[in-house]
Amino acid sequence: MEDIIVRGAPAEYVCKSGVLNELEEKLQLRSIQRVLIVSGVKSWNAARYYFPNLKSIQVSHTFYKGECSLTEINRVSTLAQTDGVDAIIGVGGGKVLDVVKAAASASRTKSVLIPTLASNCAPWTPLSVIYSDEGVMTHYDVYPMSVDILLVEPRILVKAPAPLLIAGIGDTLAKWYEADVQIRRLTHPPVALKVAHHTARLCAEEMFANAEEAIADAKEARVSESFKKVVESIIMLGGMVGGFGDKFGRIAGAHSIHNGMTIAPESHEALHGNKVAYGILVQLLLEQKECEVERLLPFYHKLGLPTSLRELNISGTWIDQIAVHSTREEESIHNMRSEKITATEVSQVMRDLESFQLVKSPIMIEVKTNP
């Protein structure tokens, strides 16, 4: 078995209301004197009310250009080096934070992340998903160092559009299915993978227990216990699965289907977590787990997660091309089993899913660890 490298957590993580009031002190403790803030326009508008005036820190600010591409990473890295900063502070959603992690690694500076969305585990993980300038996913980069500081202000996240939280729930649910299909095949998994497997199951359990109430609370901008549990499951538990599971805990079939969908231009309007949630259903059908799909469909419908390409506004005419793109040699879909998964298999189950009928009888959601 290949060696497992554990990058389990940021050096410091805090999730509580008012945490940004402690930012300057935390920077000073690390001898950080100059920072570059990278944010989206919308994310800065969401966060600036809670962002402190950094009295003893020299600050420069740039707005993210819209894609986590090598072009944007190089631009931010060059800015950080030109300004001679000690840290790059990312304020925004997953792509903004991925740019910051990549630029911090390239410029050998510290990374401080302040998410404005609970839509994926990007704030936690020491990796970035890289896209072309046109928005087509090209590869992942994993960094040798974890995030230095991660500060989560729930009052920012609860005001984000509810569809983004729903997408985060879909992305987090995938942690269970993608880790399980890989780790359960191992006869004697090391302790780190047992931690990843258990954490992945917690991801699913927390979603099934709290997601519906958390979405309702988010729609009322209410920072409830259910909301905080879902937020921390998306960011912390979701990040820990890959942090402890390494390549066995990050991605499998669901994310490959997401990557395959980026070949269709209309998919760029769909949220990452929604595409991954659809990918879960494709993966389960590839595993011949129709009963699990039947169990998930009522949950998906209740939360508003997509169950078909139609609901993602992607034409079925893309199925064959998506299947080819999602089964490229380097794709993680091949982690599901010892034999390669073919584009023909993927296109067939995608067509099956498009016509899959919802089972009307009530079915309890249950997380199972055995195939």
For each residue, the residues with C-beta under 8 A, 3 or more apart:
1: 186 190
2: 247
3:
4: 190 192 193 245 246 248
5: 246
6: 192 243 244 246
7: 126 146 243 246
8: 146 240 243 244
9: 13 124 146 236 239 240 243
10: 13 113 124 146 147 148 149 150
11: 146 147 148 149
12: 26 148 149 150
13: 9 10 124 149 150 151 152 236
14: 19 22 150 151 152
15: 19 151 152 154 228 231 232 235 236
16: 19 152 153 154
17: 153 154 155 223
18: 21 22 153
19: 14 15 16 22 23 151 152 153
20: 23 47 50 51 52 114 151 153
21: 18 52
22: 14 18 19 25 26 151
23: 19 20 26 27 51 52 54 112 151
24: 27 28 52 54 55 56 57
25: 22 28 29
26: 12 22 23 29 30 149 151
27: 23 24 30 32 35 54 57 87 112
28: 24 25 31 32 56 57
29: 25 26
30: 26 27 86 87 110 148 149
31: 28 86
32: 27 28 35 57 86 87 110
33: 56 57 58 86
34: 57 58 59 60 83 84 85 86 87
35: 27 32 54 57 58 59 60 85 86 87 88 89 112
36: 59 60 61 62 76 79 80 83 85 87 88 89
37: 59 60 61 62 88 89 91
38: 61 62 63 64 76 88 89 90 91 92 96 99 100 103
39: 43 44 47 61 63 64 90 91 92 96
40: 43 44 63 64 91 92 93 96 116
41: 44 45 63
42: 45 46 116
43: 39 40 46 47 91 92 93 96 116 117
44: 39 40 41 47 48 63 91 92
45: 41 42 48
46: 42 43 116 156 159 160
47: 20 39 43 44 50 51 91 114 116 153 156
48: 44 45 51
49:
50: 20 47 153 155 156
51: 20 23 47 48 91 114
52: 20 21 23 24
53:
54: 23 24 27 35 57 59
55: 24
56: 24 28 33
57: 24 27 28 32 33 34 35 54
58: 33 34 35
59: 34 35 36 37 54
60: 34 35 36 37 79 83 85
61: 36 37 38 39
62: 36 37 38 76 79
63: 38 39 40 41 44
64: 38 39 40 72 92 95 96 99
65: 71 72 75
66: 72
67: 71 72 95 131 132 133 135
68: 72 73 95 96 98 99 102 128 129 130 131
69: 72 73 130 131 132 133
70: 73 74 130
71: 65 67 74 75 133
72: 64 65 66 67 68 69 75 76 99
73: 68 69 70 76 77 99 102 103 106 128 130
74: 70 71 77 78 106
75: 65 71 72 78 79
76: 36 38 62 72 73 79 80 88 99 100 103
77: 73 74 80 81 102 103 106 107
78: 74 75 81 82
79: 36 60 62 75 76 82 83
80: 36 76 77 83 85 88 103 104 107 109
81: 77 78 84 107
82: 78 79
83: 34 36 60 79 80
84: 34 81
85: 34 35 36 60 80 88 109
86: 30 31 32 33 34 35 109 110
87: 27 30 32 34 35 36 104 109 110 111 112 148
88: 35 36 37 38 76 80 85 100 103 104 107 109 110 111 112
89: 35 36 37 38 100 112 113 114
90: 38 39 96 97 99 100 101 111 112 113 114
91: 37 38 39 40 43 44 47 51 96 114 116
92: 38 39 40 43 44 64 95 96 97 115 116 117
93: 40 43 96 97 115 116 117 119 122 164
94: 97 98 117 119 120 122 123 129 272
95: 64 67 68 92 98 99 122 129 131
96: 38 39 40 43 64 68 90 91 92 93 99 100
97: 90 92 93 94 100 101 113 115 122 123
98: 68 94 95 101 102 122 127 128 129 130
99: 38 64 68 72 73 76 90 95 96 102 103 128
100: 38 76 88 89 90 96 97 103 104 111 113
101: 90 97 98 104 105 111 113 126 127 128 143 147
102: 68 73 77 98 99 105 106 128 130 141 143
103: 38 73 76 77 80 88 99 100 106 107 109
104: 80 87 88 100 101 107 108 109 110 111
105: 101 102 108 111 141 143 144 145
106: 73 74 77 102 103
107: 77 80 81 88 103 104
108: 104 105
109: 80 85 86 87 88 103 104
110: 30 32 86 87 88 104 148 149
111: 87 88 90 100 101 104 105 147 148 149
112: 23 27 35 87 88 89 90 147 148 149 150 151
113: 10 89 90 97 100 101 123 147 149 150 151
114: 20 47 51 89 90 91 151 152 153 156
115: 92 93 97 118 122 123 150 152 156 157 235
116: 40 42 43 46 47 91 92 93 156 157 160
117: 43 92 93 94 157 160 164 165 168
118: 115 157 160 164 165 168 230 231 234 235
119: 93 94 160 164 165 167 168 171 234 271 272 273
120: 94 167 168 171 172 234 238 272 273
121: 124 125 171 172 175 234 235 236 238 239 241 242
122: 93 94 95 97 98 115 125 129
123: 94 97 113 115 147 150 152 235 239
124: 9 10 13 121 147 150 235 236 238 239 240 243
125: 121 122 239 242 243
126: 7 101 142 143 144 145 146 147 243
127: 98 101 140 141 142 143 242 250
128: 68 73 98 99 101 102 140 141 143
129: 68 94 95 98 122 137 140
130: 68 69 70 73 98 102 137 138 139 140 141
131: 67 68 69 95 134 135 136 137 138 262
132: 67 69 135 136 138
133: 67 69 71
134: 131
135: 67 131 132 262 268
136: 131 132 262 263
137: 129 130 131 258 259 262
138: 130 131 132
139: 130 330
140: 127 128 129 130
141: 102 105 127 128 130
142: 126 127
143: 101 102 105 126 127 128 146
144: 105 126
145: 105 126 148
146: 7 8 9 10 11 126 143 243
147: 10 11 101 111 112 113 123 124 126 150
148: 10 11 12 30 87 110 111 112 145
149: 10 11 12 13 26 30 110 111 112 113
150: 10 12 13 14 112 113 115 123 124 147 235
151: 13 14 15 19 20 22 23 26 112 113 114
152: 13 14 15 16 19 114 115 123 157 231 232 235
153: 16 17 18 19 20 47 50 114 156 157
154: 15 16 17 157 158 223 227 228 231
155: 17 50 158 159 223
156: 46 47 50 114 115 116 153 159 160
157: 115 116 117 118 152 153 154 160 165 231
158: 154 155 217 218 221 222 223 227
159: 46 155 156 221
160: 46 116 117 118 119 156 157 164 165 218
161: 164 165
162: 165 166 215 218 219
163: 166 167 271 304
164: 93 117 118 119 160 161 167 168 271
165: 117 118 119 157 160 161 162 168 169 214 215 218 230
166: 162 163 169 170 215 273 274 303 304 305
167: 119 120 163 164 170 171 271 272 273 274 277
168: 117 118 119 120 164 165 171 172 230 234 273
169: 165 166 172 173 207 211 214 215 230 234 273 277 303 305
170: 166 167 173 174 273 274 276 277 280 305
171: 119 120 121 167 168 174 175 234 238 272 273 276 277
172: 120 121 168 169 175 203 207 233 234 237 238 273
173: 169 170 176 177 203 204 207 277 280
174: 170 171 177 178 254 255 276 277 279 280
175: 121 171 172 178 179 199 200 203 204 237 238 241 249
176: 173 179 180 200 201 203 204 367
177: 173 174 180 181 204 252 253 254 280 283 284
178: 174 175 181 182 200 249 250 251 252 253 254 255 283 332
179: 175 176 182 183 196 197 200 241 245 248 249 252
180: 176 177 183 184 197 200 201 369
181: 177 178 184 185 252 253 283 287 335 336
182: 178 179 185 186 245 248 249 252 335 336
183: 179 180 186 189 193 196 197 200 245 248 249
184: 180 181 197 369 370 371
185: 181 182 337
186: 1 182 183 189 193 248
187:
188:
189: 183 186 193 194 197
190: 1 4 193 194
191: 194 195
192: 4 6 195 196 244 245 246
193: 4 183 186 189 190 196 197 244 245 248 249
194: 189 190 191 197 198
195: 191 192 198 199 240 244 245
196: 179 183 192 193 199 200 240 241 242 243 244 245 246 248 249
197: 179 180 183 184 189 193 194 200 201 245 249 369
198: 194 195 201 202
199: 175 195 196 202 203 237 240 241 244
200: 175 176 178 179 180 183 196 197 203 204 241 245 249
201: 176 180 197 198 204 205 367 369
202: 198 199 205 206 233 237
203: 172 173 175 176 199 200 206 207 233 237 238 241
204: 173 175 176 177 200 201 207 208 367
205: 201 202 208 209 367
206: 202 203 209 210 211 229 230 233 237
207: 169 172 173 203 204 210 211 230 233
208: 204 205 211 299 365 367
209: 205 206 229
210: 206 207 213 214 226 229 230 233
211: 169 206 207 208 214 215 230 303
212: 215 216 302 303
213: 210 216 217 224 226 227
214: 165 169 210 211 217 218 224 226 227 229 230 231
215: 162 165 166 169 211 212 218 219 303
216: 212 213 219 220
217: 158 213 214 220 222 223 224 226 227
218: 158 160 162 165 214 215 221 222 227
219: 162 215 216
220: 216 217
221: 158 159 218
222: 158 217 218 227
223: 17 154 155 158 217 227 228
224: 213 214 217 227 228
225: 228 229
226: 210 213 214 217 229 230
227: 154 158 213 214 217 218 222 223 224 230 231
228: 15 154 223 224 225 231 232
229: 206 209 210 214 225 226 232 233
230: 118 165 168 169 206 207 210 211 214 226 227 233 234
231: 15 118 152 154 157 214 227 228 234 235
232: 15 152 228 229 235 236 237
233: 172 202 203 206 207 210 229 230 236 237 238
234: 118 119 120 121 168 169 171 172 230 231 237 238
235: 15 115 118 121 123 124 150 152 231 232 238 239
236: 9 13 15 121 124 232 233 239 240
237: 172 175 199 202 203 206 232 233 234 240 241
238: 120 121 124 171 172 175 203 233 234 235 241 242
239: 9 121 123 124 125 235 236 242 243
240: 8 9 124 195 196 199 236 237 243 244
241: 121 175 179 196 199 200 203 237 238 244 245 249 250
242: 121 125 127 196 238 239 245 246 249 250
243: 6 7 8 9 124 125 126 146 196 239 240 249
244: 6 8 192 193 195 196 199 240 241 249
245: 4 179 182 183 192 193 195 196 197 200 241 242 248 249 250
246: 4 5 6 7 192 196 242 249 250
247: 2 250 335
248: 4 179 182 183 186 193 196 245 335
249: 175 178 179 182 183 193 196 197 200 241 242 243 244 245 246
250: 127 178 241 242 245 246 247 255 332
251: 178 254 255 256 332 335
252: 177 178 179 181 182 255 256 283 332 333 335 336
253: 177 178 181 256 257 279 282 283 286 287 332 333 335 336 341
254: 174 177 178 251 257 258 276 277 279 280 282 283
255: 174 178 250 251 252 258 259 276 279 332
256: 251 252 253 259 260 279 326 327 331 332 333
257: 253 254 260 261 275 276 278 279 282 283 322 326 333 346
258: 137 254 255 261 262 272 275 276 278 279
259: 137 255 256 262 325 326 331
260: 256 257 263 321 322 323 324 325 326 327 331 346
261: 257 258 264 267 270 275 278 279 312 314 318 322 326
262: 131 135 136 137 258 259 267 268 325
263: 136 260 267 318 321 322 325
264: 261 267 314 315 318 321 322
265: 268
266: 269 270 313 314 315
267: 261 262 263 264 270 275 312 314
268: 135 262 265
269: 266 313
270: 261 266 267 274 275 306 312 313 314
271: 119 163 164 167 274 275
272: 94 119 120 167 171 258 275 276
273: 119 120 166 167 168 169 170 171 172 276 277
274: 166 167 170 270 271 277 278 305 306 312
275: 257 258 261 267 270 271 272 278 279 306 312
276: 170 171 174 254 255 257 258 272 273 279 280
277: 167 169 170 171 173 174 254 273 274 280 281 300 305 306
278: 257 258 261 274 275 281 282 305 306 307 308 309 311 312
279: 174 253 254 255 256 257 258 261 275 276 282 283
280: 170 173 174 177 254 276 277 283 284 296
281: 277 278 284 285 293 296 300 307 353 356
282: 253 254 257 278 279 285 286 346 349 350 353
283: 177 178 181 252 253 254 257 279 280 286 287 333 336
284: 177 280 281 287 289 290 292 293 296
285: 281 282 288 289 290 293 349 352 353
286: 253 282 283 333 336 341 345 346 349
287: 181 253 283 284 336 371
288: 285
289: 284 285 292 293
290: 284 285 293 294
291: 294 295
292: 284 289 295 296
293: 281 284 285 289 290 296 297 353 356
294: 290 291 297 358 359 363
295: 291 292 298 299 363 364 365 366
296: 280 281 284 292 293 299 300 365
297: 293 294 300 301 307 356 358 359
298: 295 301 302 358 359 362 363
299: 208 295 296 302 303 305 365
300: 277 281 296 297 303 304 305 306 307
301: 297 298 304 305 307 358
302: 212 298 299
303: 166 169 211 212 215 299 300
304: 163 166 300 301
305: 166 169 170 274 277 278 299 300 301
306: 270 274 275 277 278 300 311 312
307: 278 281 297 300 301 311 353 356 358
308: 278 311 312 353 354 356
309: 278 312 314 315 316 318 319 350 354
310: 313 314 316 354
311: 278 306 307 308
312: 261 267 270 274 275 278 306 308 309
313: 266 269 270 310
314: 261 264 266 267 270 309 310 318
315: 264 266 309 318
316: 309 310 319 351 354
317:
318: 261 263 264 309 314 315 321 322
319: 309 316 322 323 347 350 351
320: 323 324 343 347
321: 260 263 264 318 324 325
322: 257 260 261 263 264 318 319 325 326 346 347 350
323: 260 319 320 326 327 343 344 346 347 350
324: 260 320 321 327 328 343
325: 259 260 262 263 321 322 328
326: 256 257 259 260 261 322 323 331 333 343 346
327: 256 260 323 324 331 333 334 340 341 342 343 346
328: 324 325 331
329: 334
330: 139
331: 256 259 260 326 327 328 334
332: 178 250 251 252 253 255 256 335
333: 252 253 256 257 283 286 326 327 336 341 346
334: 327 329 331 337 340 341
335: 181 182 247 248 251 252 253 332
336: 181 182 252 253 283 286 287 333 341
337: 185 334 341
338:
339:
340: 327 334
341: 253 286 327 333 334 336 337 345 346
342: 327 345 346
343: 320 323 324 326 327 346 347
344: 323 347 348
345: 286 341 342 348 349
346: 257 260 282 286 322 323 326 327 333 341 342 343 349 350
347: 319 320 322 323 343 344 350 351
348: 344 345 351 352
349: 282 285 286 345 346 352 353
350: 282 309 319 322 323 346 347 353 354
351: 316 319 347 348 354 355
352: 285 348 349 355 356
353: 281 282 285 293 307 308 349 350 356
354: 308 309 310 316 350 351
355: 351 352
356: 281 293 297 307 308 352 353
357:
358: 294 297 298 301 307
359: 294 297 298 363
360:
361:
362: 298
363: 294 295 298 359
364: 295
365: 208 295 296 299
366: 295
367: 176 201 204 205 208
368:
369: 180 184 197 201
370: 184
371: 184 287
